[in-house]
Amino acid sequence: MELYVDTANIGQIKEAVSLGILEGVTTNPSIVAREGRPFKELIQEIGSIVPGKVWCEVVATEAEGMVHEAREISTWVPRAVVKLPMGAEGIKAASRLAQEGIETNMTLVYSVPQAILAAKAGVNYVSPYLGRVDDTGWSGADFIRGIVNAYRMLGFDTKVIAASIRGPRQVLDVLQLGVDAVTMAYPVLMSMMRHPMTDIGLQQFLKDWEDAGL
């Protein structure tokens, strides 16, 4: 199981990487824009901190532009994964980049047919958005289960990375569905390590130690 933190904040990335449990960092245009820094400069700094993969999304809307941006992004960090938006242009770009050996992720995937076409195009990862599908009134879990089952039945090597994760419980849910990877916001990652009973237990241990005068 691959685990990623979804952020472009340098402080959060340093803290998350220090845990020693991540395969890398995922970003998107909205996350990068919040940092208010030049795209390339920010990604290269992230790459200097993260020993694993750094995921960056193109902003071009036509295949030719996507391919051009992907080639450029792939030179910024040693282990870049280029994110492409789902759609006809994204599929065209993915097919070309697969032939060039550039690692890609198809993002903004909201249906099983989309996920199947992305895999046929040769992407390395596909990103179903659990929380956002739930927000529409449909079951994000059923959606992801459909992708996992389709990939197994059709023999695709494309990995499923669950995104739009709102809390620790959803992390457990998607792992039980058989996804290959999960990416989550920094607060969700940190909340996975906390539990009120853990805090109570630690306080009791420390109090008992102090009371014993050891």
C-alpha beads as a LAMMPS data file, in Angstrom:
LAMMPS data file: protein, C-alpha beads

214 atoms
213 bonds

1 atom types
1 bond types

-500.0 500.0 xlo xhi
-500.0 500.0 ylo yhi
-500.0 500.0 zlo zhi

Masses

1 110.0

Atoms # bond

1 1 1 0.000 0.000 0.000
2 1 1 1.352 3.392 -1.033
3 1 1 0.691 6.405 1.173
4 1 1 0.908 10.044 0.048
5 1 1 0.220 13.427 1.599
6 1 1 -1.711 15.892 -0.558
7 1 1 -0.103 19.287 0.026
8 1 1 2.384 21.782 -1.382
9 1 1 3.087 23.456 1.957
10 1 1 6.790 23.085 2.716
11 1 1 6.327 22.978 6.491
12 1 1 3.688 20.268 6.257
13 1 1 5.797 18.286 3.802
14 1 1 8.872 18.387 6.037
15 1 1 6.863 17.158 9.019
16 1 1 5.102 14.440 7.010
17 1 1 8.327 13.205 5.409
18 1 1 9.996 13.041 8.834
19 1 1 7.512 10.297 9.779
20 1 1 9.318 7.979 7.375
21 1 1 6.128 6.325 6.113
22 1 1 5.326 8.131 2.849
23 1 1 5.876 7.144 -0.762
24 1 1 5.687 10.784 -1.794
25 1 1 3.664 13.984 -2.122
26 1 1 0.726 14.771 -4.401
27 1 1 -0.278 18.254 -5.525
28 1 1 -2.801 19.901 -7.826
29 1 1 -3.148 23.421 -9.282
30 1 1 -5.364 24.616 -6.409
31 1 1 -2.936 23.340 -3.757
32 1 1 0.046 24.892 -5.544
33 1 1 -1.769 28.214 -6.041
34 1 1 -2.342 28.562 -2.283
35 1 1 1.408 28.749 -1.716
36 1 1 1.782 31.833 -3.925
37 1 1 5.133 30.773 -5.389
38 1 1 6.395 30.022 -8.909
39 1 1 5.344 26.500 -9.884
40 1 1 8.731 25.150 -10.931
41 1 1 10.564 26.670 -7.965
42 1 1 8.067 25.197 -5.502
43 1 1 8.077 21.724 -7.050
44 1 1 11.862 21.619 -7.128
45 1 1 12.012 22.534 -3.443
46 1 1 9.490 19.807 -2.682
47 1 1 11.637 17.406 -4.684
48 1 1 14.668 18.316 -2.587
49 1 1 12.761 17.299 0.565
50 1 1 10.835 14.261 -0.629
51 1 1 12.833 11.086 -1.341
52 1 1 9.868 9.522 -3.137
53 1 1 7.500 10.589 -5.890
54 1 1 6.300 14.154 -6.461
55 1 1 3.002 14.459 -8.325
56 1 1 2.360 17.595 -10.411
57 1 1 -0.613 18.424 -12.618
58 1 1 -0.558 20.040 -16.047
59 1 1 -2.732 23.090 -16.643
60 1 1 -2.943 22.882 -20.437
61 1 1 -6.343 21.880 -21.812
62 1 1 -5.248 20.372 -25.136
63 1 1 -3.205 17.203 -25.611
64 1 1 -0.251 18.888 -27.293
65 1 1 0.111 21.363 -24.455
66 1 1 -0.291 18.623 -21.854
67 1 1 2.483 16.575 -23.436
68 1 1 4.762 19.610 -23.594
69 1 1 4.146 20.463 -19.926
70 1 1 4.550 16.828 -18.876
71 1 1 7.940 16.584 -20.539
72 1 1 9.044 19.748 -18.766
73 1 1 7.701 18.686 -15.351
74 1 1 9.427 15.310 -15.637
75 1 1 12.793 17.118 -15.651
76 1 1 12.145 19.094 -12.458
77 1 1 12.421 16.260 -9.935
78 1 1 13.938 12.760 -10.064
79 1 1 10.654 10.881 -9.553
80 1 1 7.889 12.968 -11.096
81 1 1 4.373 11.685 -11.671
82 1 1 2.478 13.904 -14.104
83 1 1 -1.235 14.333 -13.442
84 1 1 -3.543 14.647 -16.445
85 1 1 -7.227 15.656 -16.354
86 1 1 -9.733 13.042 -17.470
87 1 1 -11.189 13.697 -20.909
88 1 1 -10.429 13.114 -24.572
89 1 1 -7.393 15.409 -24.530
90 1 1 -6.076 13.813 -21.361
91 1 1 -6.458 10.352 -22.890
92 1 1 -4.563 11.431 -26.013
93 1 1 -1.765 12.893 -23.903
94 1 1 -1.603 9.814 -21.677
95 1 1 -1.210 7.496 -24.662
96 1 1 1.708 9.529 -25.995
97 1 1 3.416 9.906 -22.639
98 1 1 3.122 6.174 -21.964
99 1 1 5.160 5.556 -25.110
100 1 1 7.803 7.979 -23.813
101 1 1 8.021 6.281 -20.425
102 1 1 6.793 9.295 -18.447
103 1 1 4.869 8.209 -15.354
104 1 1 1.309 9.548 -15.335
105 1 1 -1.837 9.753 -13.252
106 1 1 -5.327 10.342 -14.622
107 1 1 -7.104 12.617 -12.182
108 1 1 -10.684 13.890 -11.847
109 1 1 -12.057 10.400 -12.471
110 1 1 -15.713 10.016 -11.492
111 1 1 -16.903 6.869 -13.276
112 1 1 -15.786 3.308 -13.949
113 1 1 -15.877 3.801 -17.749
114 1 1 -13.513 6.764 -17.357
115 1 1 -11.176 4.629 -15.263
116 1 1 -11.192 1.854 -17.876
117 1 1 -10.290 4.263 -20.691
118 1 1 -7.511 5.778 -18.582
119 1 1 -6.028 2.330 -18.016
120 1 1 -6.298 1.541 -21.729
121 1 1 -4.324 4.737 -22.407
122 1 1 -1.510 3.385 -20.261
123 1 1 -1.576 5.628 -17.200
124 1 1 0.279 4.358 -14.149
125 1 1 -2.321 5.594 -11.661
126 1 1 -5.968 6.595 -11.707
127 1 1 -7.511 8.843 -9.042
128 1 1 -11.135 8.228 -8.042
129 1 1 -12.466 10.965 -5.743
130 1 1 -14.242 9.286 -2.839
131 1 1 -15.454 12.289 -0.866
132 1 1 -16.599 14.294 -3.865
133 1 1 -18.650 11.388 -5.192
134 1 1 -20.261 11.007 -1.762
135 1 1 -21.107 14.724 -1.903
136 1 1 -23.215 14.148 -5.030
137 1 1 -25.405 11.651 -3.183
138 1 1 -23.827 8.585 -4.782
139 1 1 -21.679 6.028 -2.984
140 1 1 -17.980 6.755 -3.352
141 1 1 -17.193 3.328 -1.921
142 1 1 -19.310 1.543 -4.548
143 1 1 -17.640 3.650 -7.239
144 1 1 -14.135 2.714 -6.128
145 1 1 -15.118 -0.930 -5.689
146 1 1 -16.293 -0.905 -9.300
147 1 1 -12.922 0.352 -10.537
148 1 1 -10.944 -2.161 -8.483
149 1 1 -13.127 -5.037 -9.699
150 1 1 -12.971 -3.901 -13.334
151 1 1 -9.191 -3.651 -13.264
152 1 1 -8.868 -7.109 -11.774
153 1 1 -11.258 -8.621 -14.298
154 1 1 -9.596 -6.922 -17.273
155 1 1 -6.036 -7.478 -16.091
156 1 1 -4.943 -3.831 -16.010
157 1 1 -1.708 -2.901 -14.255
158 1 1 -2.889 0.661 -13.553
159 1 1 -2.898 1.388 -9.825
160 1 1 -5.884 2.913 -8.050
161 1 1 -5.007 5.823 -5.750
162 1 1 -7.989 6.955 -3.685
163 1 1 -8.302 10.731 -3.314
164 1 1 -10.667 13.205 -1.649
165 1 1 -10.312 11.412 1.671
166 1 1 -12.079 13.219 4.517
167 1 1 -10.931 11.248 7.565
168 1 1 -9.195 8.167 8.993
169 1 1 -12.295 5.999 8.659
170 1 1 -12.390 6.588 4.906
171 1 1 -8.728 5.555 4.656
172 1 1 -9.629 2.208 6.207
173 1 1 -12.685 1.888 3.970
174 1 1 -10.772 2.342 0.702
175 1 1 -7.962 0.023 1.774
176 1 1 -10.537 -2.677 2.462
177 1 1 -11.839 -2.124 -1.071
178 1 1 -8.418 -3.058 -2.427
179 1 1 -6.957 0.237 -3.645
180 1 1 -3.219 0.360 -4.251
181 1 1 -2.590 3.802 -2.792
182 1 1 -4.179 6.601 -0.787
183 1 1 -3.472 10.316 -0.747
184 1 1 -4.838 12.591 1.942
185 1 1 -4.564 16.123 3.248
186 1 1 -1.987 16.780 5.956
187 1 1 -4.605 17.177 8.750
188 1 1 -6.108 13.787 7.868
189 1 1 -2.683 12.138 7.953
190 1 1 -1.910 13.615 11.361
191 1 1 -5.343 12.703 12.732
192 1 1 -4.685 9.041 11.906
193 1 1 -2.090 8.980 14.690
194 1 1 -4.415 10.375 17.343
195 1 1 -6.987 8.703 19.575
196 1 1 -8.391 9.998 22.878
197 1 1 -7.687 6.690 24.631
198 1 1 -4.051 6.867 23.539
199 1 1 -3.753 10.296 25.177
200 1 1 -5.470 9.108 28.358
201 1 1 -3.267 6.038 28.544
202 1 1 -0.065 8.019 28.070
203 1 1 -1.051 10.548 30.734
204 1 1 -1.781 7.709 33.157
205 1 1 1.563 5.992 32.463
206 1 1 3.465 9.235 33.042
207 1 1 1.520 9.999 36.230
208 1 1 2.143 6.516 37.622
209 1 1 5.849 6.831 36.810
210 1 1 6.068 10.213 38.517
211 1 1 4.096 9.043 41.572
212 1 1 6.443 6.081 41.960
213 1 1 9.407 8.439 42.117
214 1 1 11.398 6.388 39.627

Bonds

1 1 1 2
2 1 2 3
3 1 3 4
4 1 4 5
5 1 5 6
6 1 6 7
7 1 7 8
8 1 8 9
9 1 9 10
10 1 10 11
11 1 11 12
12 1 12 13
13 1 13 14
14 1 14 15
15 1 15 16
16 1 16 17
17 1 17 18
18 1 18 19
19 1 19 20
20 1 20 21
21 1 21 22
22 1 22 23
23 1 23 24
24 1 24 25
25 1 25 26
26 1 26 27
27 1 27 28
28 1 28 29
29 1 29 30
30 1 30 31
31 1 31 32
32 1 32 33
33 1 33 34
34 1 34 35
35 1 35 36
36 1 36 37
37 1 37 38
38 1 38 39
39 1 39 40
40 1 40 41
41 1 41 42
42 1 42 43
43 1 43 44
44 1 44 45
45 1 45 46
46 1 46 47
47 1 47 48
48 1 48 49
49 1 49 50
50 1 50 51
51 1 51 52
52 1 52 53
53 1 53 54
54 1 54 55
55 1 55 56
56 1 56 57
57 1 57 58
58 1 58 59
59 1 59 60
60 1 60 61
61 1 61 62
62 1 62 63
63 1 63 64
64 1 64 65
65 1 65 66
66 1 66 67
67 1 67 68
68 1 68 69
69 1 69 70
70 1 70 71
71 1 71 72
72 1 72 73
73 1 73 74
74 1 74 75
75 1 75 76
76 1 76 77
77 1 77 78
78 1 78 79
79 1 79 80
80 1 80 81
81 1 81 82
82 1 82 83
83 1 83 84
84 1 84 85
85 1 85 86
86 1 86 87
87 1 87 88
88 1 88 89
89 1 89 90
90 1 90 91
91 1 91 92
92 1 92 93
93 1 93 94
94 1 94 95
95 1 95 96
96 1 96 97
97 1 97 98
98 1 98 99
99 1 99 100
100 1 100 101
101 1 101 102
102 1 102 103
103 1 103 104
104 1 104 105
105 1 105 106
106 1 106 107
107 1 107 108
108 1 108 109
109 1 109 110
110 1 110 111
111 1 111 112
112 1 112 113
113 1 113 114
114 1 114 115
115 1 115 116
116 1 116 117
117 1 117 118
118 1 118 119
119 1 119 120
120 1 120 121
121 1 121 122
122 1 122 123
123 1 123 124
124 1 124 125
125 1 125 126
126 1 126 127
127 1 127 128
128 1 128 129
129 1 129 130
130 1 130 131
131 1 131 132
132 1 132 133
133 1 133 134
134 1 134 135
135 1 135 136
136 1 136 137
137 1 137 138
138 1 138 139
139 1 139 140
140 1 140 141
141 1 141 142
142 1 142 143
143 1 143 144
144 1 144 145
145 1 145 146
146 1 146 147
147 1 147 148
148 1 148 149
149 1 149 150
150 1 150 151
151 1 151 152
152 1 152 153
153 1 153 154
154 1 154 155
155 1 155 156
156 1 156 157
157 1 157 158
158 1 158 159
159 1 159 160
160 1 160 161
161 1 161 162
162 1 162 163
163 1 163 164
164 1 164 165
165 1 165 166
166 1 166 167
167 1 167 168
168 1 168 169
169 1 169 170
170 1 170 171
171 1 171 172
172 1 172 173
173 1 173 174
174 1 174 175
175 1 175 176
176 1 176 177
177 1 177 178
178 1 178 179
179 1 179 180
180 1 180 181
181 1 181 182
182 1 182 183
183 1 183 184
184 1 184 185
185 1 185 186
186 1 186 187
187 1 187 188
188 1 188 189
189 1 189 190
190 1 190 191
191 1 191 192
192 1 192 193
193 1 193 194
194 1 194 195
195 1 195 196
196 1 196 197
197 1 197 198
198 1 198 199
199 1 199 200
200 1 200 201
201 1 201 202
202 1 202 203
203 1 203 204
204 1 204 205
205 1 205 206
206 1 206 207
207 1 207 208
208 1 208 209
209 1 209 210
210 1 210 211
211 1 211 212
212 1 212 213
213 1 213 214
